[in-house]
Amino acid sequence: MSIENMSGESPINHQSLTEASVGEREVKTKNERMIRQTKLLKDTLDLLWNKTLEQQEVCGQLKQENDYLEDYIGNLMKSSNVLEK
């Protein structure tokens, strides 16, 4: 009596189960890969978003400095009559 007959499964049935478990492992592997890629993309997006917020803050500070310098230079030019000479 063969092993297949002892277990009550035919060789075809056993092969189908093996193929099914291989297929399930492939699906699981693909899902895990997709989860890792999704996490990587999310982390990258978070990093880019945080960098964008930092750059917006720096841009706002530089704009304030430029406005201040424009006013300062304009007042210097008015007080020294540079444009009238």
Contacts in CASP RR format, 6 or more apart in sequence:
PFRMAT RR
TARGET T0000
AUTHOR 0000-0000-0000
METHOD contacts of the structure
MODEL  1
MSIENMSGESPINHQSLTEASVGEREVKTKNERMIRQTKLLKDTLDLLWN
KTLEQQEVCGQLKQENDYLEDYIGNLMKSSNVLEK
4 10 0 8 1.000
4 11 0 8 1.000
4 14 0 8 1.000
7 14 0 8 1.000
9 17 0 8 1.000
76 82 0 8 1.000
77 83 0 8 1.000
END
